[in-house]
């Protein structure tokens, strides 16, 4: 398609408009919009533009556009921006949108008007802002990629363009959501690290006899051949051919690695940084569950369960789950009873032998704790407590294990290990 001074492919122009929610490109677009298509093509494709013959160029913005493109070519900041966005339509769209927000005040009104002398400085500053905007959006997509925004069509952590635009709009107007996204993205990266470093549980139970070549598992009747000269060569032949008799061992997996049910405290005392941190952890656990093909449930509670959602691997968490208000008191037993009921009544046993994760900054009457623990044991359910600024003893009656959090700017290693390494 003919733009200002270059030819841009129709598919590239479509990707640009789709990423930003703009009308489809036509030959009647205003020159500034045509220039945006050109900038998108450079950022998205990472190559040089195919220049139009001079007679086909748009005279109303040609000189200014050439100055802008030349300045971009000479700026290391623009090259870095291209490297960050190449092949990612949403990132390139965000970059162009940020660039043009900085450049539009300088767009000339008269044909053949040159760009101002400080255009390189303006583009350099715009590139820095664009890189920051792209990084923030990418972090948000990493942290919120399993949540359905705008539509409920997110699958496997991939949001469609419409949902990405809806998310970007919300991030600009909602500081809390932006902070949740940043924390959730950081925690998801920690979870990924724990998954990569996870040590497989060793094989520790004899199941059968097999053929192989592992000295540590050889049967005594095989090893004794080493001290009998006439049988030594027989052993070496069997060893080299992996035909020696050895024990077959199997491993007993520890409890865990089942579905995840997160009980998120939404009492009045959680309002503010505690709720932001806790919601980010809940989202990191959602990402963790999806990546391991585990069913996930989220229950928001105070004295009652205020919101609940159950999602299977690949399904999005409804957007409303992030915006349950904090108010009221705290009744841990109510939340745990409901969580266990979900496990017990889940269709097709989707939540069988789940791990319950309780995130709270309070305590409550522990009279029902023993009955809850017994019921959990019968269902094969483990209960893990994350206490925010509470005494560990407050949660121990309800939980198999408890971690206490005091610093809401991070996720310490011991907590991350307990949450993501199992």
TORMAR-469751 format. One record per residue (C-alpha): residue in three letters; x, y, z. Coordinates in steps of 0.1 Angstrom, whole numbers, padded with zeros to 4 digits, always signed. Each point is the difference from the previous one (the first is absolute). Layout:
ALAXYZ/...
This chain:
UNK+0000+0000+0000/UNK+0012+0035-0008/UNK+0006+0019+0032/UNK+0020+0033+0003/UNK+0034-0009-0016/UNK-0001-0038+0001/UNK-0019-0030-0009/UNK-0014-0020+0029/UNK-0015-0035-0004/UNK-0037-0003+0006/UNK+0005-0028+0026/UNK+0025+0022+0020/UNK-0024+0029-0002/UNK-0028-0023+0012/UNK+0021-0012+0030/UNK+0007+0036+0009/UNK-0036+0011+0000/UNK-0012-0032+0017/UNK+0026+0005+0028/UNK-0012+0035+0007/UNK-0037-0005-0007/UNK+0001+0025-0030/UNK-0021+0000-0031/UNK+0014-0022-0029/UNK+0025+0017-0022/UNK-0012+0016-0033/UNK+0015+0023-0027/UNK-0020+0029+0015/UNK+0018-0001+0034/UNK+0013+0033+0013/UNK+0038+0004-0004/UNK+0008-0003+0037/UNK-0018-0033+0002/UNK+0019-0012-0031/UNK+0033+0010+0017/UNK-0010-0021+0030/UNK-0004-0030-0023/UNK+0035+0006-0012/UNK+0014+0002+0035/UNK-0018-0031+0010/UNK+0014-0019-0030/UNK+0035+0011+0010/UNK-0004-0010+0036/UNK-0019-0033-0007/UNK+0020-0012-0029/UNK+0033+0013+0010/UNK+0011+0008-0036/UNK+0002+0030-0023/UNK-0031+0013-0017/UNK-0005-0003-0037/UNK+0000+0036-0012/UNK-0027+0011-0025/UNK+0010+0019-0032/UNK+0001+0037+0008/UNK-0030+0006-0022/UNK-0021-0024+0022/UNK+0010+0015+0033/UNK-0023+0022+0021/UNK+0012+0035-0004/UNK-0019+0013+0030/UNK+0023-0018+0025/UNK+0028-0014-0022/UNK+0028+0023+0012/UNK-0009-0003+0037/UNK-0004-0038-0003/UNK+0034-0004-0016/UNK+0016+0020+0028/UNK-0018-0022+0026/UNK+0011-0032-0017/UNK+0036+0012-0004/UNK+0002+0010+0037/UNK-0014-0035+0009/UNK+0027-0017-0021/UNK+0028+0019+0017/UNK-0013-0005+0036/UNK+0013-0030+0021/UNK-0032+0004+0022/UNK-0022-0007-0030/UNK+0021-0031-0009/UNK-0004-0013+0035/UNK-0038+0006-0002/UNK-0001-0020-0033/UNK+0019-0028+0017/UNK-0025+0000+0029/UNK-0031+0000-0022/UNK+0009-0019-0032/UNK-0026-0026-0009/UNK-0024+0010+0029/UNK-0029+0020-0014/UNK-0014+0011+0033/UNK+0035+0013+0011/UNK+0006+0018-0033/UNK-0034+0016+0002/UNK+0006+0012+0035/UNK+0034+0014-0011/UNK-0014+0019-0029/UNK-0029+0014+0021/UNK+0025+0013+0026/UNK+0023+0013-0027/UNK-0027+0020-0017/UNK-0013+0014+0032/UNK+0034+0017+0003/UNK+0003+0010-0037/UNK-0035+0011-0009/UNK+0004+0036+0015/UNK+0028+0004-0026/UNK-0019-0011-0030/UNK+0002+0028-0027/UNK-0030+0017-0013/UNK+0016+0011-0033/UNK+0013-0023-0028/UNK+0037-0006-0003/UNK+0006+0014+0034/UNK+0031-0015+0016/UNK+0001-0015+0035/UNK+0014+0021+0027/UNK+0037-0003+0009/UNK-0007-0017+0033/UNK-0020-0028-0017/UNK+0027-0026+0009/UNK-0001+0010+0036/UNK-0038-0002+0000/UNK+0001-0035-0017/UNK+0027-0012+0024/UNK-0022+0011+0030/UNK-0030-0016-0016/UNK+0018-0033-0006/UNK+0010-0001+0037/UNK-0037+0005+0010/UNK-0011-0025-0026/UNK+0024-0026+0013/UNK-0013+0005+0036/UNK-0036-0002-0012/UNK+0007-0032-0019/UNK+0018-0015+0030/UNK-0029+0009+0023/UNK-0026-0015-0024/UNK+0021-0032-0004/UNK+0003-0003+0038/UNK-0037+0004+0002/UNK-0007-0026-0026/UNK+0024-0024+0019/UNK-0018+0007+0033/UNK-0035+0002-0014/UNK+0002-0022-0030/UNK-0023-0027+0015/UNK-0028+0026+0007/UNK-0027+0008-0025/UNK-0001+0037-0007/UNK-0026+0015-0024/UNK-0009-0035-0011/UNK+0002-0034+0016/UNK+0020-0015-0028/UNK+0035-0002+0016/UNK+0015-0034-0005/UNK+0033-0013+0014/UNK+0012+0034+0011/UNK-0006+0016-0035/UNK-0023+0029-0002/UNK-0016+0011-0032/UNK+0006+0036-0013/UNK-0034+0012+0013/UNK+0008-0012+0035/UNK+0035+0015-0001/UNK-0014+0034-0009/UNK-0026-0003+0028/UNK+0028-0009+0024/UNK+0022+0029-0011/UNK-0028+0024+0005/UNK-0007-0013+0035/UNK+0037+0002+0009/UNK+0001+0037-0009/UNK-0029+0007+0023/UNK+0004-0025+0028/UNK+0033+0003+0020/UNK-0010-0030+0022/UNK-0004-0022-0030/UNK+0033+0012-0014/UNK+0018-0009+0032/UNK-0017-0034+0002/UNK+0011-0007-0036/UNK+0036+0010+0007/UNK+0002-0021+0032/UNK-0018-0030-0016/UNK+0024+0001-0029/UNK+0030+0000+0023/UNK-0015-0028+0021/UNK-0008-0020-0031/UNK+0037+0002-0010/UNK+0010-0012+0034/UNK-0024-0029-0004/UNK+0016-0008-0034/UNK+0034-0001+0017/UNK-0012-0024+0026/UNK-0015-0023-0026/UNK+0032-0001-0019/UNK+0021-0007+0031/UNK-0025-0026+0014/UNK+0018-0033+0008/UNK-0018-0031-0010/UNK-0009-0022+0029/UNK+0024-0030+0001/UNK-0010-0035-0007/UNK+0000-0018+0033/UNK-0022-0031-0002/UNK+0009-0034-0017/UNK-0028-0009-0024/UNK+0015-0027-0023/UNK+0032-0014-0016/UNK+0011+0014-0034/UNK+0030+0001-0023/UNK+0023+0029+0000/UNK+0035+0013+0007/UNK-0002+0020+0033/UNK+0025-0014+0025/UNK-0018+0015+0030/UNK-0031-0021-0008/UNK+0017-0033-0011/UNK-0012-0032+0016/UNK+0026-0017+0023/UNK-0001-0030-0023/UNK+0013+0022-0028/UNK+0027+0018+0021/UNK+0014-0033+0013/UNK+0011-0008-0036/UNK+0027+0027+0003/UNK+0019-0021+0025/UNK-0003-0032-0020/UNK+0026+0001-0028/UNK-0020-0023-0024/UNK-0031+0022+0004/UNK+0016+0034-0001/UNK-0001+0002-0038/UNK-0037-0011+0001/UNK-0007+0029+0024/UNK+0018+0025-0022/UNK-0019-0012-0031/UNK-0033+0004+0018/UNK+0010+0034+0014/UNK+0010+0014-0034/UNK-0032-0014-0016/UNK-0021+0014+0029/UNK-0012-0035+0006/UNK+0011-0005+0036/UNK-0027-0008+0026/UNK-0008+0030+0023/UNK-0028+0012+0023/UNK-0027+0021-0015/UNK-0008+0029+0023/UNK-0030+0023+0001/UNK-0004+0033+0018/UNK-0027+0010+0025/UNK-0011+0035-0009/UNK-0006+0022+0030/UNK-0034+0015+0006/UNK-0008+0031-0020/UNK+0001+0008-0037/UNK-0038-0003+0000/UNK-0026+0027-0008/UNK+0004+0033+0018/UNK-0028+0017+0021/UNK+0010+0035+0011/UNK-0019+0015+0029/UNK+0006+0038-0002/UNK-0008+0021+0030/UNK-0021+0031-0010/UNK-0007+0014+0035/UNK+0003+0037+0007/UNK+0035-0003+0015/UNK+0013-0013-0033/UNK-0009+0031-0020/UNK+0031+0017-0015/UNK+0035-0015-0005/UNK-0009-0033+0017/UNK-0029-0006-0025/UNK+0023+0010-0029/UNK+0027-0025+0011/UNK-0024-0028+0008/UNK-0018+0004-0034/UNK+0033-0001-0018/UNK+0009-0032+0018/UNK-0034-0015-0010/UNK+0006+0009-0036/UNK+0035-0015+0000/UNK-0015-0032+0014/UNK-0026+0001-0028/UNK+0028+0002-0026/UNK+0019-0027+0018/UNK-0031-0023+0000/UNK-0007+0006-0037/UNK+0036-0007-0010/UNK-0002-0033+0019/UNK-0035-0009-0014/UNK-0015+0003+0035/UNK-0036+0011+0007/UNK-0002+0032+0020/UNK-0026+0015+0022/UNK-0001+0035+0017/UNK-0022+0008+0030/UNK-0001+0035+0013/UNK-0013+0002+0036/UNK-0006+0021+0031/UNK-0026-0014+0024/UNK-0016-0016-0030/UNK+0012-0011-0035/UNK-0004+0031-0021/UNK+0011-0013-0034/UNK+0011-0033-0014/UNK+0012-0013-0034/UNK+0013-0034-0012/UNK+0020-0001-0032/UNK+0015-0030-0017/UNK+0034+0001-0017/UNK-0001+0025-0029/UNK-0032+0017+0011/UNK+0002+0037+0010/UNK-0008+0012+0035/UNK-0029+0024-0002/UNK+0011+0037+0003/UNK-0025+0006+0029/UNK+0022-0023+0022/UNK+0026+0028+0002/UNK-0024+0027+0012/UNK-0017-0014+0030/UNK-0001+0028+0027/UNK+0017-0004+0034/UNK-0025+0004+0029/UNK-0012-0018+0031/UNK+0017-0024+0023/UNK+0018-0033-0004/UNK-0014-0035+0004/UNK+0026-0026-0011/UNK-0021-0030+0009/UNK-0028+0012-0024/UNK+0025+0003-0029/UNK+0016-0034+0007/UNK-0033-0017+0003/UNK-0011+0014-0033/UNK+0034-0009-0016/UNK-0003-0036+0012/UNK-0036-0001-0012/UNK+0011+0010-0035/UNK+0026-0028+0000/UNK-0026-0025+0011/UNK-0027+0011-0024/UNK+0022+0008-0030/UNK-0013-0014-0033/UNK+0019-0031-0011/UNK+0024+0003+0029/UNK+0017+0031-0016/UNK+0012+0012+0034/UNK+0008-0034+0016/UNK+0029+0001+0023/UNK+0004+0037-0004/UNK+0024+0023+0019/UNK-0018+0028+0018/UNK+0020+0032+0004/UNK-0014+0024+0026/UNK+0012+0036-0003/UNK-0010+0022+0029/UNK+0011+0028+0024/UNK-0023-0011+0028/UNK-0010-0028+0023/UNK-0034-0014+0011/UNK-0015-0024+0024/UNK+0018-0034-0003/UNK-0028-0020+0016/UNK-0008-0017-0034/UNK+0037-0004-0010/UNK+0003-0037+0011/UNK-0031-0010-0019/UNK+0013+0019-0031/UNK+0034-0018+0002/UNK-0016-0034+0003/UNK-0023+0007-0029/UNK+0029+0012-0021/UNK+0020-0032+0009/UNK-0029-0022-0011/UNK-0001+0019-0034/UNK+0037-0002-0005/UNK+0002+0038+0002/UNK+0030+0020+0014/UNK-0005+0035+0014/UNK+0028+0026-0002/UNK-0003+0033+0018/UNK+0016+0033-0011/UNK-0004+0024+0029/UNK+0006+0037-0007/UNK+0014+0017+0032/UNK-0017-0026+0023/UNK+0013-0023+0027/UNK+0007-0034-0015/UNK-0019-0016+0029/UNK-0033+0016-0013/UNK+0000-0021-0031/UNK+0017-0032+0012/UNK-0033-0016+0013/UNK-0014+0002-0035/UNK+0030-0007-0022/UNK+0026-0028-0007/UNK+0026+0027-0005/UNK+0002+0037+0005/UNK+0022+0028-0014/UNK-0002+0035+0014/UNK+0006+0030-0022/UNK+0013+0034+0012/UNK+0015+0016-0031/UNK-0027+0007-0026/UNK+0025+0011-0027/UNK+0012-0035-0008/UNK-0005-0037+0003/UNK+0027-0015+0022/UNK+0018-0032-0010/UNK-0015-0023+0027/UNK-0035+0011-0009/UNK+0006-0004-0037/UNK+0014-0034+0006/UNK-0031-0011+0020/UNK-0024+0015-0026/UNK+0016-0010-0033/UNK+0025-0028+0005/UNK-0024-0027+0012/
